[in-house]
């Protein structure tokens, strides 16, 4: 098949939104970075490094042979499995914010769970394309892939990282749903999943505290409800046009680590409703271009791959925004292309690169 040009609208949109993200990381983190490291650009420099690496990785992913990727899907999944096991071993995995989910490399940290999301989507795309005719048979088609997902879900929950596990599970369920599996199966799965989530919440006191703070943040305003209250204090004064770039008040040691999960709060405070529209518009446009590429692909593996990666970015962004505005309990999910975190940015850009690869063959 003759290769066409990649989707430059998608490519340019991702570059622009990532640059905006780095600018906002500086705005959100400069006060804290100056106080803690005596370097206001500490987080910006690290994110900028991953941004450059991410562009190169995105371009590489846009040109890699997808047939080679399909053939190596099992190997990729196996490597991801090994990394998830290794990170749980004390002395190898590093504990941050109560979760053993990092490999410490110098002053940087790498999350294997981020790479596991990508590896699972590649594997699931291959599995669904190869077993398309068997997906109507629950035992023969759906059960094996759900067992694999379950194993990875448990490993990530052992860190524990409830947010990443939920993003992974919801993305793969969306991908399997697109394969044509019976809706009745998903209804039963939904009930089972609800029971499982309730059990996980009850089993961990900090998760229950998050539920309580979600229902009534003021029940513990200096504890479990503190973060969401400070987030709403940031969003509220934003108004239509915001307080202006660098003029956020909440980043002055009120909102904890605003450059990570709650960076959207700072965007809302400094750029107001207009900034919210711009950010959401970028995400909808990126999702639209990725979904368009998936629908136009004639190859089943490529179609599932593009749809799965589009769902991953959309679900992760939607969960983050819902947390920031108080619609759902705090999950610890980052905002793609915006939140500080090299692993998250790198995986997001590789994901887009693979979809760009599909666009060359559409």
C-alpha positions, 0 to 999 in steps of 0.5 A: 500500500502506498504511504500517504502523508500523516495527519498534520492537523493532529500532529500540530495540535499535539505540539501546540497543546504540549507547549501550552502545557509546559508554559502552564507547568512553569506558571503553576510550579515556579513558586514551589520550585523556587522555594524547594529547589531554589530554581523556578525552572526546575520542573519546566526543564525536566518536562522540556527534556521529555517533550523533546524526547517525546517529539522524537518518539512520536515521529519514530512511532509514526514511521514504525512498521505496524506489522512488526508491532503487531507481531511483537505485541505479546513480547511488549506485553510480557516486558510490561508485565515484568516491569510491573512486577519489578516495581513492587519489589522494595529496593527496586521500585520507589515510593512516592506519595504512598505508591510504589509505582516508580523506577527512580532514574537519577532525579527523574522517575519512570512509571511502568504502569504508563507503559503497561497501558500502551502495551495492553492496547497493542496486545488487545488490538492484535487479539481482537483483530485475530479473534473477531469472529469468536468475540460472540462466544464469551468463553472462547473470545472475551474471557481470555482477554479479560483475564489478561486485563484482570492480571494487569489491573491487580498488579497496578492496584498492588502499587496502589494506583487506583487512577491508572488502573481505572483508566486502563480498565475503562479504555480496554472495556471501550475497545472490547465494546467496539469489537461487537461483544453483546451489551448484556455481557457489559451489563453484567460486567458493570454490576460486577465492576461496581461491586469490586469498586465498592470492595476496593474502597472499603478495603482502603481507608484513604479511598473511603476518605476520598469518597467522604471528601467528595460528598462533603469536602467541608467535613474535613477541610484541612484533611481529605477535603483540602485539595478539592476545596483549594481547587474550587477556590482556584476555579471560582475567581477565574470568571470569563477571562481569568486573573491573568497569566502568572497571577494565580493565588492558589499556587502560593502554597495553597493547592498542593503540587498544582503542576500535576493532577490539578494543573487545570485548576490553575489554567481556570484561575489564570485564563478563566472560562476562555482558557477552559474552552480552549483546553477542552476544544484542543482535546475534542479536536485531537480525539476527533482526528484520532477517531476519524483515522480509526474509522477510515482504516481498513486494517482491523489491527490498525483500526482497533489500535487507533480507537484504543489510543484515542479512547485512552487519551479521552478517558484520561482527560475526562476523568482528570477534568471531572476530578478537578471540578468536583464531579468525581472523587480524587483519582490521581489521574494526570491531564495528558500533555499538561500535567507534570510527569515525563512518563505520562507525556512520553506515552501520550505522544507515542500514542499519538505517533502510532495513530499518525502511523495509521493515518499514513496508511488510511 
